[in-house]
Amino acid sequence: ACDGPPTECIDEADALIGPLVVPPVGTGHLDTAVTSPLVECLTVFNESPGGNELCDPVSVDKTTWGRVKGTYR
C-alpha cells in the first residue's frame, strides 16, 4: 500500500511560508529549528524510489514521441 504524498508536511510548510518574501526582495525568514522536521519529511518523500518509502517504484512506459502522437491522432 502507498500512503501517497506527505500532504501534512506540505500543508505545514505552506502555512509557515505564508506571505513571506525572501531577500533580496523581502525580509522573510524562517528559523531552521522550525523547518528542519519538514525538510526531513519532504526529503524522504522526494528521494524514495516511488515518491514514498512505502510506495512501489513508479513504472515508466518507454515509448517514442511519434507513437504517443499517433495514439492521439
A tleap script that builds the chain and sets N, CA, C and O, in Angstrom:
source leaprc.protein.ff14SB
mol = sequence {
  NALA CYS ASP GLY PRO PRO THR GLU CYS ILE
  ASP GLU ALA ASP ALA LEU ILE GLY PRO LEU
  VAL VAL PRO PRO VAL GLY THR GLY HIE LEU
  ASP THR ALA VAL THR SER PRO LEU VAL GLU
  CYS LEU THR VAL PHE ASN GLU SER PRO GLY
  GLY ASN GLU LEU CYS ASP PRO VAL SER VAL
  ASP LYS THR THR TRP GLY ARG VAL LYS GLY
  THR TYR CARG
}
set mol.1.N position { 0.838 -1.186 0.000 }
set mol.1.CA position { 0.000 0.000 0.000 }
set mol.1.C position { 0.873 1.236 0.000 }
set mol.1.O position { 2.027 1.212 0.428 }
set mol.2.N position { 0.294 2.311 -0.490 }
set mol.2.CA position { 1.035 3.567 -0.603 }
set mol.2.C position { 0.289 4.655 0.157 }
set mol.2.O position { -0.916 4.838 -0.016 }
set mol.3.N position { 1.018 5.369 0.996 }
set mol.3.CA position { 0.399 6.459 1.747 }
set mol.3.C position { 0.284 7.743 0.935 }
set mol.3.O position { -0.365 8.694 1.371 }
set mol.4.N position { 0.908 7.783 -0.241 }
set mol.4.CA position { 0.838 8.964 -1.086 }
set mol.4.C position { 1.723 10.084 -0.577 }
set mol.4.O position { 2.536 9.881 0.325 }
set mol.5.N position { 1.565 11.265 -1.155 }
set mol.5.CA position { 2.426 12.378 -0.780 }
set mol.5.C position { 2.198 12.817 0.669 }
set mol.5.O position { 1.116 12.621 1.222 }
set mol.6.N position { 3.211 13.402 1.264 }
set mol.6.CA position { 3.093 13.845 2.662 }
set mol.6.C position { 2.339 15.167 2.754 }
set mol.6.O position { 2.929 16.211 3.029 }
set mol.7.N position { 1.033 15.110 2.522 }
set mol.7.CA position { 0.241 16.341 2.465 }
set mol.7.C position { 0.298 17.135 3.764 }
set mol.7.O position { 0.226 18.363 3.746 }
set mol.8.N position { 0.426 16.438 4.894 }
set mol.8.CA position { 0.508 17.154 6.171 }
set mol.8.C position { 1.770 18.019 6.219 }
set mol.8.O position { 1.720 19.169 6.657 }
set mol.9.N position { 2.901 17.466 5.767 }
set mol.9.CA position { 4.154 18.225 5.742 }
set mol.9.C position { 4.042 19.411 4.793 }
set mol.9.O position { 4.501 20.509 5.106 }
set mol.10.N position { 3.437 19.187 3.640 }
set mol.10.CA position { 3.284 20.255 2.652 }
set mol.10.C position { 2.388 21.361 3.208 }
set mol.10.O position { 2.696 22.543 3.061 }
set mol.11.N position { 1.287 20.981 3.841 }
set mol.11.CA position { 0.377 21.969 4.429 }
set mol.11.C position { 1.065 22.781 5.522 }
set mol.11.O position { 0.879 23.995 5.609 }
set mol.12.N position { 1.863 22.107 6.360 }
set mol.12.CA position { 2.586 22.817 7.421 }
set mol.12.C position { 3.600 23.788 6.832 }
set mol.12.O position { 3.730 24.917 7.307 }
set mol.13.N position { 4.321 23.355 5.799 }
set mol.13.CA position { 5.310 24.230 5.157 }
set mol.13.C position { 4.622 25.433 4.521 }
set mol.13.O position { 5.095 26.561 4.658 }
set mol.14.N position { 3.523 25.204 3.835 }
set mol.14.CA position { 2.769 26.310 3.228 }
set mol.14.C position { 2.310 27.311 4.283 }
set mol.14.O position { 2.380 28.521 4.068 }
set mol.15.N position { 1.839 26.804 5.424 }
set mol.15.CA position { 1.375 27.685 6.494 }
set mol.15.C position { 2.533 28.507 7.081 }
set mol.15.O position { 2.366 29.683 7.402 }
set mol.16.N position { 3.703 27.876 7.218 }
set mol.16.CA position { 4.867 28.599 7.734 }
set mol.16.C position { 5.336 29.680 6.762 }
set mol.16.O position { 5.669 30.792 7.172 }
set mol.17.N position { 5.358 29.349 5.488 }
set mol.17.CA position { 5.829 30.299 4.481 }
set mol.17.C position { 4.845 31.456 4.344 }
set mol.17.O position { 5.241 32.621 4.289 }
set mol.18.N position { 3.556 31.119 4.291 }
set mol.18.CA position { 2.526 32.148 4.209 }
set mol.18.C position { 2.879 33.233 3.213 }
set mol.18.O position { 3.224 32.939 2.068 }
set mol.19.N position { 2.796 34.478 3.636 }
set mol.19.CA position { 3.084 35.594 2.730 }
set mol.19.C position { 4.554 36.036 2.735 }
set mol.19.O position { 4.885 37.074 2.162 }
set mol.20.N position { 5.441 35.257 3.378 }
set mol.20.CA position { 6.843 35.671 3.455 }
set mol.20.C position { 7.460 35.809 2.062 }
set mol.20.O position { 7.173 35.025 1.158 }
set mol.21.N position { 8.302 36.810 1.915 }
set mol.21.CA position { 9.071 37.011 0.689 }
set mol.21.C position { 10.526 37.064 1.106 }
set mol.21.O position { 10.910 37.863 1.959 }
set mol.22.N position { 11.339 36.201 0.494 }
set mol.22.CA position { 12.746 36.096 0.901 }
set mol.22.C position { 13.593 37.225 0.320 }
set mol.22.O position { 13.255 37.802 -0.714 }
set mol.23.N position { 14.710 37.534 1.006 }
set mol.23.CA position { 15.632 38.543 0.498 }
set mol.23.C position { 16.191 38.118 -0.861 }
set mol.23.O position { 16.266 36.914 -1.105 }
set mol.24.N position { 16.573 38.984 -1.724 }
set mol.24.CA position { 16.755 40.416 -1.520 }
set mol.24.C position { 15.484 41.228 -1.708 }
set mol.24.O position { 15.487 42.425 -1.420 }
set mol.25.N position { 14.392 40.624 -2.182 }
set mol.25.CA position { 13.162 41.375 -2.399 }
set mol.25.C position { 12.474 41.694 -1.074 }
set mol.25.O position { 12.105 42.842 -0.825 }
set mol.26.N position { 12.302 40.683 -0.227 }
set mol.26.CA position { 11.619 40.874 1.049 }
set mol.26.C position { 12.555 40.631 2.214 }
set mol.26.O position { 13.772 40.539 2.052 }
set mol.27.N position { 11.961 40.528 3.389 }
set mol.27.CA position { 12.753 40.312 4.597 }
set mol.27.C position { 12.321 39.045 5.332 }
set mol.27.O position { 12.630 38.869 6.511 }
set mol.28.N position { 11.603 38.161 4.630 }
set mol.28.CA position { 11.094 36.943 5.240 }
set mol.28.C position { 12.216 36.028 5.703 }
set mol.28.O position { 13.279 35.968 5.086 }
set mol.29.N position { 11.967 35.314 6.801 }
set mol.29.CA position { 12.960 34.402 7.362 }
set mol.29.C position { 12.235 33.338 8.181 }
set mol.29.O position { 11.282 33.633 8.903 }
set mol.30.N position { 12.699 32.102 8.059 }
set mol.30.CA position { 12.199 31.014 8.890 }
set mol.30.C position { 13.377 30.373 9.602 }
set mol.30.O position { 14.405 30.099 8.983 }
set mol.31.N position { 13.238 30.137 10.881 }
set mol.31.CA position { 14.290 29.520 11.685 }
set mol.31.C position { 14.426 28.050 11.290 }
set mol.31.O position { 13.425 27.346 11.161 }
set mol.32.N position { 15.651 27.591 11.100 }
set mol.32.CA position { 15.871 26.197 10.708 }
set mol.32.C position { 15.392 25.207 11.765 }
set mol.32.O position { 15.075 24.064 11.438 }
set mol.33.N position { 15.338 25.622 13.003 }
set mol.33.CA position { 14.821 24.742 14.050 }
set mol.33.C position { 13.346 24.406 13.798 }
set mol.33.O position { 12.861 23.341 14.182 }
set mol.34.N position { 12.656 25.327 13.153 }
set mol.34.CA position { 11.242 25.127 12.845 }
set mol.34.C position { 11.079 24.345 11.540 }
set mol.34.O position { 10.169 23.524 11.417 }
set mol.35.N position { 11.952 24.596 10.574 }
set mol.35.CA position { 11.793 23.979 9.258 }
set mol.35.C position { 12.438 22.603 9.129 }
set mol.35.O position { 12.041 21.831 8.256 }
set mol.36.N position { 13.408 22.273 9.960 }
set mol.36.CA position { 14.139 21.003 9.824 }
set mol.36.C position { 13.252 19.764 9.788 }
set mol.36.O position { 13.464 18.911 8.926 }
set mol.37.N position { 12.268 19.615 10.676 }
set mol.37.CA position { 11.416 18.415 10.601 }
set mol.37.C position { 10.654 18.321 9.278 }
set mol.37.O position { 10.442 17.225 8.759 }
set mol.38.N position { 10.243 19.471 8.733 }
set mol.38.CA position { 9.527 19.465 7.461 }
set mol.38.C position { 10.473 19.112 6.311 }
set mol.38.O position { 10.096 18.385 5.392 }
set mol.39.N position { 11.683 19.622 6.367 }
set mol.39.CA position { 12.682 19.305 5.343 }
set mol.39.C position { 12.945 17.807 5.334 }
set mol.39.O position { 13.029 17.193 4.270 }
set mol.40.N position { 13.074 17.222 6.510 }
set mol.40.CA position { 13.324 15.779 6.609 }
set mol.40.C position { 12.161 14.984 6.020 }
set mol.40.O position { 12.380 14.037 5.263 }
set mol.41.N position { 10.946 15.354 6.354 }
set mol.41.CA position { 9.758 14.662 5.856 }
set mol.41.C position { 9.696 14.736 4.328 }
set mol.41.O position { 9.453 13.724 3.671 }
set mol.42.N position { 9.910 15.911 3.767 }
set mol.42.CA position { 9.829 16.089 2.324 }
set mol.42.C position { 11.004 15.435 1.603 }
set mol.42.O position { 10.839 14.944 0.486 }
set mol.43.N position { 12.185 15.417 2.219 }
set mol.43.CA position { 13.348 14.776 1.612 }
set mol.43.C position { 13.131 13.271 1.501 }
set mol.43.O position { 13.444 12.681 0.466 }
set mol.44.N position { 12.608 12.649 2.535 }
set mol.44.CA position { 12.318 11.208 2.497 }
set mol.44.C position { 11.357 10.924 1.348 }
set mol.44.O position { 11.549 9.968 0.596 }
set mol.45.N position { 10.334 11.743 1.211 }
set mol.45.CA position { 9.364 11.564 0.133 }
set mol.45.C position { 10.019 11.744 -1.239 }
set mol.45.O position { 9.835 10.914 -2.130 }
set mol.46.N position { 10.785 12.830 -1.409 }
set mol.46.CA position { 11.374 13.144 -2.709 }
set mol.46.C position { 12.464 12.181 -3.142 }
set mol.46.O position { 12.641 11.956 -4.340 }
set mol.47.N position { 13.197 11.608 -2.200 }
set mol.47.CA position { 14.330 10.764 -2.556 }
set mol.47.C position { 14.022 9.271 -2.566 }
set mol.47.O position { 14.891 8.473 -2.917 }
set mol.48.N position { 12.824 8.880 -2.193 }
set mol.48.CA position { 12.487 7.462 -2.238 }
set mol.48.C position { 12.045 7.100 -3.650 }
set mol.48.O position { 11.523 7.953 -4.367 }
set mol.49.N position { 12.246 5.840 -4.064 }
set mol.49.CA position { 12.016 5.435 -5.454 }
set mol.49.C position { 10.628 5.753 -5.998 }
set mol.49.O position { 10.503 6.206 -7.135 }
set mol.50.N position { 9.599 5.526 -5.216 }
set mol.50.CA position { 8.247 5.760 -5.710 }
set mol.50.C position { 7.654 7.039 -5.190 }
set mol.50.O position { 6.441 7.228 -5.277 }
set mol.51.N position { 8.476 7.939 -4.646 }
set mol.51.CA position { 7.963 9.160 -4.072 }
set mol.51.C position { 7.633 9.000 -2.601 }
set mol.51.O position { 7.331 9.979 -1.919 }
set mol.52.N position { 7.690 7.773 -2.108 }
set mol.52.CA position { 7.397 7.495 -0.709 }
set mol.52.C position { 7.989 6.127 -0.407 }
set mol.52.O position { 7.844 5.203 -1.207 }
set mol.53.N position { 8.650 5.985 0.729 }
set mol.53.CA position { 9.297 4.704 1.021 }
set mol.53.C position { 8.310 3.547 1.095 }
set mol.53.O position { 8.722 2.388 1.038 }
set mol.54.N position { 7.034 3.831 1.219 }
set mol.54.CA position { 6.031 2.770 1.279 }
set mol.54.C position { 5.424 2.450 -0.082 }
set mol.54.O position { 4.649 1.503 -0.211 }
set mol.55.N position { 5.774 3.236 -1.095 }
set mol.55.CA position { 5.214 3.032 -2.432 }
set mol.55.C position { 6.126 2.167 -3.269 }
set mol.55.O position { 7.340 2.143 -3.066 }
set mol.56.N position { 5.531 1.451 -4.218 }
set mol.56.CA position { 6.325 0.730 -5.198 }
set mol.56.C position { 6.933 1.750 -6.147 }
set mol.56.O position { 6.345 2.810 -6.363 }
set mol.57.N position { 8.093 1.458 -6.717 }
set mol.57.CA position { 8.675 2.373 -7.688 }
set mol.57.C position { 7.721 2.609 -8.855 }
set mol.57.O position { 6.989 1.709 -9.266 }
set mol.58.N position { 7.741 3.811 -9.375 }
set mol.58.CA position { 6.886 4.176 -10.487 }
set mol.58.C position { 7.414 3.520 -11.759 }
set mol.58.O position { 8.603 3.625 -12.060 }
set mol.59.N position { 6.549 2.849 -12.503 }
set mol.59.CA position { 6.985 2.259 -13.763 }
set mol.59.C position { 6.713 3.255 -14.879 }
set mol.59.O position { 5.690 3.939 -14.886 }
set mol.60.N position { 7.634 3.322 -15.809 }
set mol.60.CA position { 7.514 4.250 -16.924 }
set mol.60.C position { 7.497 3.448 -18.205 }
set mol.60.O position { 8.380 2.625 -18.447 }
set mol.61.N position { 6.485 3.690 -19.027 }
set mol.61.CA position { 6.388 3.030 -20.318 }
set mol.61.C position { 7.318 3.750 -21.284 }
set mol.61.O position { 7.107 4.918 -21.608 }
set mol.62.N position { 8.344 3.050 -21.741 }
set mol.62.CA position { 9.290 3.653 -22.670 }
set mol.62.C position { 8.719 3.550 -24.071 }
set mol.62.O position { 8.556 2.454 -24.608 }
set mol.63.N position { 8.422 4.680 -24.652 }
set mol.63.CA position { 7.867 4.733 -25.990 }
set mol.63.C position { 8.425 5.951 -26.704 }
set mol.63.O position { 9.064 6.803 -26.085 }
set mol.64.N position { 8.187 6.033 -27.988 }
set mol.64.CA position { 8.679 7.178 -28.742 }
set mol.64.C position { 7.624 8.270 -28.770 }
set mol.64.O position { 6.434 8.010 -28.593 }
set mol.65.N position { 8.076 9.492 -28.995 }
set mol.65.CA position { 7.150 10.614 -29.078 }
set mol.65.C position { 6.205 10.411 -30.267 }
set mol.65.O position { 5.022 10.742 -30.183 }
set mol.66.N position { 6.727 9.868 -31.373 }
set mol.66.CA position { 5.884 9.605 -32.544 }
set mol.66.C position { 4.739 8.656 -32.232 }
set mol.66.O position { 3.621 8.850 -32.708 }
set mol.67.N position { 5.011 7.636 -31.438 }
set mol.67.CA position { 3.962 6.681 -31.069 }
set mol.67.C position { 2.911 7.366 -30.199 }
set mol.67.O position { 1.715 7.118 -30.355 }
set mol.68.N position { 3.352 8.219 -29.293 }
set mol.68.CA position { 2.397 8.948 -28.436 }
set mol.68.C position { 1.523 9.844 -29.300 }
set mol.68.O position { 0.301 9.841 -29.151 }
set mol.69.N position { 2.127 10.610 -30.198 }
set mol.69.CA position { 1.347 11.487 -31.078 }
set mol.69.C position { 0.378 10.685 -31.924 }
set mol.69.O position { -0.771 11.090 -32.101 }
set mol.70.N position { 0.831 9.535 -32.456 }
set mol.70.CA position { -0.017 8.704 -33.286 }
set mol.70.C position { -1.220 8.176 -32.539 }
set mol.70.O position { -2.284 7.984 -33.126 }
set mol.71.N position { -1.060 7.938 -31.240 }
set mol.71.CA position { -2.155 7.433 -30.423 }
set mol.71.C position { -3.298 8.441 -30.341 }
set mol.71.O position { -4.467 8.060 -30.282 }
set mol.72.N position { -2.955 9.719 -30.339 }
set mol.72.CA position { -3.964 10.763 -30.152 }
set mol.72.C position { -4.399 11.439 -31.441 }
set mol.72.O position { -5.083 12.462 -31.397 }
set mol.73.N position { -4.019 10.893 -32.579 }
set mol.73.CA position { -4.451 11.483 -33.870 }
set mol.73.C position { -5.754 10.896 -34.311 }
set mol.73.O position { -6.272 11.266 -35.365 }
savepdb mol mol.pdb
quit
